[in-house]
Amino acid sequence: MSAACDMLPLYRRLLRLHKTLPQDLATLGTQFIREEFKRHKTVEKAYLVPFVNEWKAYADTLEQQSRDGVKFGQPLSPKVIGLLSDEQVEQLCALKDEAEKPPPS
């Protein structure tokens, strides 16, 4: 099955998995997933394959953490951080800042 064919089932799987997260994480993560998948609808195959592979790995990790009842998330390795573009680092920092905001009263 090609990466393009994998996108819709993967997208649905991710949305289902996000229902297992605490509400604030689920809301933030689901919005991020929607935006990322929308951005990658028309990318070249060279970009699509790693995109799908990374989201599959995330889904597998989230599924494992949900099943094992452990804290969600994992640290990014220095290798992964080194592969990010400046724009991706900015997005990651913005996501981190948003995730660390105190919940609204």
N, C-alpha and C positions, 0 to 999 in steps of 0.2 A: 504494500500500500504506500502511496506517495505521501510526502509531508503535507501537501495541500489537502489530501483526503483525510488526513489525521486531525485536521484543525477543528472541525465541528465537534466530533466526539470528545476531543481533548478539552475544548472550551466548556462543554456541558459537564464533563467530569470535574473540572476545576470549580465551576459554580456549585456543584453538589458538595464538594469537599469544603468549600468555604462556609457552608451551613454548619459545619462542625466547629468552627472557630468562635471565640467570644464575639459578641455583636459588633464592637468597635473595630476589631480586626477584620471581621467578615465584610463590613461595609467598605472599609478602606481598600481591602484586597480585591473585592469584586469590582469596584470602580477601576482599579488599576488593570485588572485582567481585561475588562471591556475595552479600555482605551488601547492597550497593547495589541489585542487581537484586531481591533479596527485599523490600527496603523499598519498591520502586517498583512492585510487582505490582498494587496497587490504587489508585494515585494518579489524580487527575483528569487528563484529556487536556491541560489547560493546562500541567501540570507534566511530563507524559510526553514531549511533543514535544521540549522543550529537553534533557531527559535523554537521549533517544535520539540527538539530534543531536550532543551533546557526546561521548558514548561512540563514535559513528561517527567523529568527528574524531580522537579518541584512537586508535582502531583504525587509521585511515589513517596517522597519524603513526608509530605503532609498526611498522606494516608497512613503511613507507618506511625507517625507521631500521634495521630488521632487514635489509632488502634491501641498503641502502647500507653496512652494517657500521659505523655510527657509534655513538657513545655514546647510550644510551637516555635519554629524558627531554628536557624543555625547560623553561626558566624560565616561570613564570606572569607575565603582564603585569600592571602596576598596575591596568589597567582590569578584568581578570578578578578580581583580589584584591578590588577595591572592590565587586564584585557579590556576594561571598560573605557569607553570614550569619555571625553570631558563632559559631554551632554548627559551621558548615562550616570556619571558620578554626581552631577548636579541633581538629576532626577532621584537618585538614590538618597541623597542628603535631604531633599525635599520630602520624600516619603518617610524617612526616619524622623524628621522634625514633626511631620503631621502625626505620625504614630505615637510620638512621645508627648503630644499635647494632653493636658488634663481633660478628662471628660467634661462636657458641658453640664452646668448645674441645673 
